[in-house]
Amino acid sequence: MSAEPDRPRVAPESGRPAPSDDPITRRSTYSPDEIPEQDARPDEELFEALRQRGWTGTPFVVVGGEVLGNQEMYEAAERLGIGAEVPRMSLADVFREAGYDVDRIVEGYGPDRDAGEIFAENFLHELPRHLRDKYAI
């Protein structure tokens, strides 16, 4: 008898990947208005997980030095004093991950513009949903 291959759990109501049991990564699976009631956990569980394991989630996405999205996790990490330990990546790098030729696109906006700001202002709505979900933006 062969074992069934590992498949991601899927939330039946949305068809999207179901959140894990990890209080850190669970928080970035859904936007705040989409967290199913049974998956909402008190902040103390999140804080305790951060205290015990440190950061295990995806990097914070930054634009011009400011964190974009995932504010609950950012505030929790800052409150615990581990905010500086959390990896960060630019919004431009998220668009590169999506396959955009960021350098070519930015050329048309002039040399004094930050690539992340250009993409936040003009292209954020075009970022594929799976990447917006992955980075909670």
C-alpha positions in Angstrom: 0.0 0.0 0.0 1.6 3.3 -1.1 1.4 6.3 1.1 -0.5 9.3 -0.2 1.8 12.2 -1.2 1.9 15.2 1.0 -0.6 17.8 -0.1 -1.2 21.2 1.3 -4.4 21.4 3.4 -7.0 23.5 1.7 -9.7 25.6 3.5 -13.0 24.3 2.0 -14.8 27.6 2.1 -12.1 29.5 0.1 -10.1 26.8 -1.8 -6.9 28.6 -0.5 -4.3 26.8 1.5 -5.4 26.3 5.1 -3.4 27.9 7.8 -0.9 25.8 9.7 -1.0 25.2 13.4 2.0 27.5 13.8 0.8 30.8 15.4 3.5 32.7 13.6 2.9 31.5 10.0 -0.9 31.2 10.6 -1.1 34.9 11.0 0.2 35.6 7.5 -2.0 33.1 5.7 -5.1 35.3 5.8 -5.8 39.0 5.8 -7.3 40.1 9.1 -10.8 40.1 7.8 -10.4 36.6 6.4 -9.1 34.8 9.5 -11.7 32.0 10.2 -13.0 32.2 13.7 -11.4 28.9 14.8 -8.0 30.1 13.6 -8.1 33.4 15.5 -5.7 33.1 18.5 -5.0 35.6 21.3 -1.9 37.6 21.0 -0.3 35.9 24.0 0.0 32.7 22.0 1.7 34.6 19.2 4.1 36.4 21.6 4.9 33.1 23.3 5.8 31.5 20.0 8.0 34.4 19.1 9.7 34.3 22.5 10.4 30.6 22.2 11.4 30.2 18.5 12.2 33.7 17.3 11.0 34.6 13.8 10.0 31.8 11.5 7.8 33.6 9.0 8.5 35.3 5.7 10.5 38.5 5.6 8.8 41.8 6.1 8.4 43.7 2.9 9.6 47.3 3.1 9.1 50.3 0.9 11.2 53.4 1.7 12.2 51.9 5.1 8.6 51.3 6.1 7.0 47.9 6.6 4.2 47.2 4.1 1.5 45.0 5.5 1.8 42.3 8.2 1.5 45.1 10.8 0.4 42.7 13.6 3.5 40.6 13.2 5.7 43.6 12.9 4.3 45.2 16.0 4.6 41.9 17.9 8.3 41.5 16.9 9.1 45.1 17.8 7.3 44.8 21.2 9.4 41.7 22.0 12.6 43.4 20.9 13.3 41.1 18.0 12.2 43.4 15.2 15.8 44.0 14.1 16.3 40.2 13.7 13.4 39.7 11.3 14.6 39.6 7.7 13.4 42.3 5.3 13.1 42.5 1.6 12.1 45.3 -0.7 8.9 45.4 -2.6 10.9 45.6 -5.8 12.4 42.1 -4.9 8.9 40.7 -4.4 8.1 41.9 -8.0 11.3 40.4 -9.2 10.2 37.1 -7.6 7.0 37.5 -9.7 9.0 37.8 -12.8 8.9 41.5 -13.4 11.9 43.2 -15.1 12.1 45.8 -12.3 15.1 47.7 -13.6 13.6 48.1 -17.1 10.3 49.4 -15.7 12.0 51.8 -13.2 14.1 53.4 -16.0 11.0 55.2 -17.2 10.4 57.0 -13.9 13.7 58.7 -13.5 16.9 58.1 -11.4 15.7 59.7 -8.2 12.7 57.4 -7.6 12.9 54.4 -5.3 11.8 51.2 -7.2 9.7 50.0 -4.3 7.8 53.3 -4.1 7.2 53.1 -7.9 5.8 49.6 -7.6 3.7 50.4 -4.5 2.2 53.5 -6.2 1.6 51.9 -9.7 1.7 48.2 -9.7 0.8 46.7 -6.3 -2.7 45.6 -7.6 -0.9 43.6 -10.3 1.2 41.5 -7.9 0.0 37.9 -8.0 -2.3 37.0 -5.2 -0.1 34.1 -4.0 2.8 36.5 -3.4 0.5 39.1 -1.7 -0.6 36.2 0.6 2.9 34.8 1.1 4.2 38.2 2.3 1.0 39.4 3.8 0.8 42.6 1.7 
